[in-house]
Structures are given as C-alpha cells and as structure tokens.
Amino acid sequence: MIIPIRCFSCGKPVGHLWEEYKERTEEKGEDKKKVLDDLGIKRYCCRALFLGHVDLLEEVAKFKKS
C-alpha cells in the first residue's frame, strides 16, 4: 500500500526517495531508469521495489472501518 522504508532484500533505506521518484516520473515525465540512477538506486532488488510498487493508499482510505 505504501512504499516500505527499507528494501526487503538488502535493507537499504529507500522510503525517503519515493516522493521524488513519483514526482519526477509521473508529473515531469522523466525516464524511470534515469531517475533511479540519479537517486542512487543501483541494486536490482531496490529498483524492482520501486518499479513494482502500486500506490493503493488513496483507494484503501475510501473505506471506513466499521
């Protein structure tokens, strides 16, 4: 639902980079590979975490707990 603070495989902190990645890829339309390289995300596991993440927080927030 939300990006993990650390990579599941290697433990590198990556959560603080999500907002900049999202802004640069979705709003500015930059290439995902270039953005990941600029942010210093070099490992395959960390890159897969960013590329495979689906942000569902807004969808889940619509439902109230009863």
Summary of the structure (lengths in Angstrom):
residues: 66
radius of gyration: 13.1
end to end distance: 20.2
largest distance: 44.1
contacts: 139
relative contact order: 0.22
helix: 53%
strand: 3%
